[in-house]
Amino acid sequence: MFPADVIKSRIQAQQGNGFYHTARQLFASEGIRGLYRGCGITIARSIPTSGLMFLVYEWTLKAAQRET
């Protein structure tokens, strides 16, 4: 869904252009890379959160198994 999020952000910044128009304009000016602008930093920010989520899940699962 990242390209859709980039296009949504551009629409909000430009105020008034539609989704299709903004997508075509972005692709024409920046190519496919423009649709994924900011994806790397978003993934880097999500790694610690996802890791913590899996850790808590595993701890909860082990605690529940000890109780049964």
Secondary structure, 3 states (H helix, E strand, C coil): CHHHHHHHHHHHHHCCCCHHHHHHHHHHHHHHHHHCCCHHHHHHHHHHHHHHHHHHHHHHHHHHHHHC
